[in-house]
Amino acid sequence: MGKTLKRTAAFSALARALAAGSRGGPSLGARLGALPRMIRATTRGEYDGGLRLALMTAATAYIVSPIDLLPEIPLAIFGLADDAVMVTWLAGSVLAETERFLEWEARRSSVIPGHVAS
């Protein structure tokens, strides 16, 4: 049941990403390709996504960890719900943050580095 909930959340996030790509937003491939660049720019201090990346990393660790805040066996559906909420939040956060990064990257490429002359 837990895997079904995780798959459902993942597929709905994927459907939203594909729909956004077809409406003129970044495609899923562009978003996934931006992830390594976003991480690199954040670690270099060029992009301000540090806290958001840390939260996404913590959510990923929580999802893949065998230790759960609400265990599935004794709590049944409530134990699965927390995982489904985390997967949904993580998918939405990755989609939103990669879109924000791609916009930042586009604005940054239009700026010519140099000094302001007075």
C-alpha positions as CSV (number, residue, x, y, z in Angstrom):
1,M,0.0,0.0,0.0
2,G,2.8,2.4,0.9
3,K,4.5,1.9,-2.5
4,T,1.2,2.6,-4.2
5,L,0.8,5.9,-2.4
6,K,4.4,6.8,-3.2
7,R,3.9,5.9,-6.9
8,T,0.7,7.9,-7.0
9,A,2.3,11.0,-5.6
10,A,5.3,10.6,-7.9
11,F,3.1,10.1,-11.0
12,S,1.0,13.2,-10.2
13,A,4.1,15.3,-9.7
14,L,5.4,14.0,-13.0
15,A,2.1,14.8,-14.8
16,R,2.2,18.3,-13.4
17,A,5.8,18.8,-14.6
18,L,5.0,17.5,-18.1
19,A,1.9,19.7,-18.3
20,A,3.9,22.7,-17.3
21,G,6.5,21.9,-20.0
22,S,3.7,21.7,-22.6
23,R,2.3,25.1,-21.5
24,G,5.6,26.9,-22.2
25,G,7.3,26.2,-18.8
26,P,10.5,24.3,-18.5
27,S,10.2,20.6,-19.5
28,L,10.9,17.8,-17.1
29,G,14.2,17.1,-18.9
30,A,15.3,20.7,-18.5
31,R,14.4,20.7,-14.8
32,L,16.3,17.4,-14.1
33,G,19.3,18.7,-16.1
34,A,19.3,21.8,-13.9
35,L,19.6,19.9,-10.7
36,P,23.4,19.4,-10.8
37,R,24.0,23.0,-11.9
38,M,21.7,24.2,-9.1
39,I,23.6,22.2,-6.5
40,R,27.0,23.4,-7.9
41,A,25.9,27.0,-8.0
42,T,24.5,26.7,-4.4
43,T,27.7,25.2,-3.1
44,R,29.8,27.9,-4.7
45,G,27.6,30.6,-3.1
46,E,26.3,32.0,-6.4
47,Y,22.7,30.8,-5.9
48,D,20.6,31.3,-2.7
49,G,19.1,27.8,-2.6
50,G,21.0,26.4,0.3
51,L,18.2,26.1,2.8
52,R,15.8,24.7,0.2
53,L,18.4,22.1,-0.9
54,A,19.0,21.1,2.7
55,L,15.3,20.6,3.3
56,M,15.0,18.6,0.1
57,T,18.0,16.5,1.1
58,A,16.4,15.9,4.5
59,A,13.1,14.9,2.9
60,T,14.9,12.5,0.6
61,A,16.8,10.9,3.5
62,Y,13.5,10.6,5.4
63,I,11.8,8.9,2.5
64,V,14.5,6.3,1.9
65,S,15.3,5.7,5.6
66,P,14.0,2.5,7.1
67,I,13.4,4.4,10.3
68,D,10.1,6.3,10.2
69,L,8.6,8.9,12.5
70,L,5.2,7.1,12.1
71,P,5.8,3.4,11.5
72,E,3.6,1.6,8.9
73,I,2.9,-1.6,10.8
74,P,1.3,-0.4,14.0
75,L,-0.3,2.7,12.6
76,A,-1.4,1.4,9.2
77,I,-2.7,4.2,7.0
78,F,-1.2,7.0,9.2
79,G,2.2,5.4,8.8
80,L,1.9,5.6,5.0
81,A,0.4,9.0,4.9
82,D,3.5,10.7,6.3
83,D,5.6,9.2,3.5
84,A,3.0,10.2,0.9
85,V,3.0,13.8,2.2
86,M,6.8,13.9,2.1
87,V,7.0,12.5,-1.5
88,T,4.4,15.0,-2.6
89,W,6.2,17.9,-0.9
90,L,9.6,16.8,-2.3
91,A,8.3,16.5,-5.8
92,G,6.6,19.9,-5.7
93,S,9.7,21.5,-4.1
94,V,12.1,20.1,-6.7
95,L,9.8,21.3,-9.5
96,A,9.4,24.8,-8.0
97,E,13.0,25.2,-7.1
98,T,14.4,24.0,-10.5
99,E,12.0,26.4,-12.2
100,R,13.2,29.3,-10.0
101,F,16.8,28.3,-10.7
102,L,16.3,28.2,-14.5
103,E,14.8,31.7,-14.3
104,W,17.7,32.9,-12.2
105,E,20.1,31.3,-14.7
106,A,18.4,33.0,-17.6
107,R,18.6,36.4,-15.9
108,R,22.2,35.8,-14.9
109,S,23.2,35.0,-18.5
110,S,21.9,38.4,-19.7
111,V,24.1,40.3,-17.2
112,I,27.6,41.4,-18.4
113,P,30.1,41.2,-15.6
114,G,32.2,44.2,-14.9
115,H,32.4,47.3,-12.7
116,V,29.9,50.1,-12.4
117,A,31.5,53.3,-13.9
118,S,30.7,56.5,-12.0
